[in-house]
Amino acid sequence: MQSTACAITMLRDDLFFLEIWLRHYGDMLGRENCYVIAHGREPEVLAMAEGCNIIGIPGEHHKNFDMKRWRLLNNLVMGLNPYYKHVIVGDVDELVVVDPAEGKTLLDWLEDAPERRVFTPLGLEVLHRIDVEDEAIGAQVLGPRRHVRVAPHYSKPCIVSIGTKIARGGHFAQFDKLFTPDALYLMHLKFVDFGAYSAAMDRRNQVTEAVQVESYKDAAIGRHWFAAERGEDRAVFEAFAEMPLASDFDMRPIRRAMQRSWKARGNTGFWAFDRPEYDQLYILPERFNGAL
């Protein structure tokens, strides 16, 4: 049994993404090293995550549920840290991938990685180009999906091997050094499949209706959870085809920009880099096929 790394996530009913999360982390780290917080103890989640360490919690909706969620996740990360070299934490639709050019799995990479730091993989949003990508996602995500855009908002400090606190949403940490190795990517899968996106948005709109708040300004919930902020689903995906396509896949300038803008986030104790909007699409090199 390995004690190099474990992975933690929390979900309610995102079975589409849980299946991918379990295949990625469960197969690589061993399900015994995967920690799934089942918000609401839904039978489908409990059955799918069998063999993992499942923590069931009450499922009542609450307008500040994201604050409560990250309080729990932070404490779990700190509690597990003495037992593992590295703890990976994040949403169920966010997965860390090592560039296959390294010739290593994520577990191999972490076995050789130094401790007492926080790693921030570069965030890439995997997009479903519905105009050219007809193949459904099955045992592989990358391959059927090859188009990505840089997503600084999802370049998250999500691999932890030192005592620290992560901010709500997982976007910032109270750690004053930025380690963003060239080999690490955080693949965000919100837009990876048109049908799955629409279904997930329907569920999230139901949550905001249940907590009876009309605006994201009145709750610690992302604005995309609100029907009024949603937009038209097909139009969102059709717009991906209009984005300019980069000539090559070179993320070194992006990482350099992160390092140059690294600074304290006011007096909060958190540290951050600038998060500009990038409008280019990139095509993942073929070596990434099957990496997720």
Protein Blocks (a to p, Z undefined) as FASTA:
>chain_A
ZZkbccddddfklmklmmmmmmmmmmmnopklcccddehiaaklmmmmgoiacddddfbd
cfklmmmmmmmmmmmmmmmmmmpmbdcdddfkbccdddfklopafklmmmmpcehiaddd
ddddddddfklmmbccffbfbhjambdcddfklmccfbccbdcdddehhlaccdfbdcdd
fkbccddfklmpfklmmmmmmmmmmmmmmnopabfklpccdfklpmklnopfklmmmmmm
mpccdfbdcfklmmmmmmmmgccehjnopacddddddfbdcdddfklgopZZ
